[in-house]
Amino acid sequence: MRKRDPDDFDTSIRSDVPAFKVITQLEKHTHAETHKTCKVCSSSYSPEKNPSHFGVCERCAYKILIVLLVIMVITSYVAWFM
C-alpha cells in the first residue's frame, strides 16, 4: 500500500460554497448551541439555565417524574395485594 503524501489532501474550504455562506452557517451553528428544543413539548430552553442530559425542559422533566412515581405506586399496590 502506498503512503499518502500530506500534500494530496485538500485542506481548503469547499470551492462550490461561497465564504459568506460558510460564515453564516457557522453563526447559525453557534446560535443553535445557546438554545435547545425540548424533545417532548418542542419548546426552546436554555441549557445554561437548565442543563439536561436527556434533552427535555425542566417542566417536562417534572411531568415525567410524576408519571413515573404514579406508575411505581400503582405497581407496588398491585404487587402487595396479589
N, C-alpha and C positions, 0 to 999 in steps of 0.2 A: 504494500500500500504506500502510495506516495505521500510525503509530508506536505502539508499545506503551507504556503507562504503567507505570512500575515498581510502582505500587500494584496492578496487575492480578494479579500473581503471588502465589501462596500460599506464604509463607515459613515457615509453622508446620509442626510435626510432624504427620504424618497423624492425623486425628481418630479413625479407627477402631482405632488401635493404642494401648493404654494406655502411659503413660510408663514404668512399671516394666518392661514388655516391651522397650521400646526400649533402656533401660539394660542389661537382661540381654543383649540381642543385641550391644550394644557391648562388654560384658565378655567375651562369648564370642569376639568378633572379635579383641580384643586378646590373649586367651589363645591363640587359634589361631596368632598370629604367633610365639609363643615356641617352638612345636614343630611341625615339619612331618612329613609322612609320605613315605617313600621310594616312588618310582614303580615300582620293581622288586619289592621284597620287602614293601612296605606296613608296615614298621616305622617308629616315630617316631624322629626325630633332632632335635638342636638346631642351628639354623642359625648360632648364635653360635659354637659349638664347631667345626662343620663347614660352612663356607659353600660352597654348591654352586649353580651356575647352572642345572644340569640337573635338580635335584630328586631326586637319589639320595644315599643314605647313603655313608659312606666305604667300608664293606665291599663294597657292590655296585659302587662305582666301581673298586676294585681288581680285582674279578672281571671287569668289563667290559674293563679294560685288559689283563689277562692273556689273555682270549679274543681281543682284537684283535692282540696280539703273536703268538699262535699262528697266527692267520689270515695275518698278514704273513709269518711264517717259511714256512708251507706254500706261500703264493703265490710267494715268492722261489725256493723249491726247484723248483716247477713251471715257473716262467719260465726257470730256469737249465738244467734238463735237457730241455727241449722244444725 
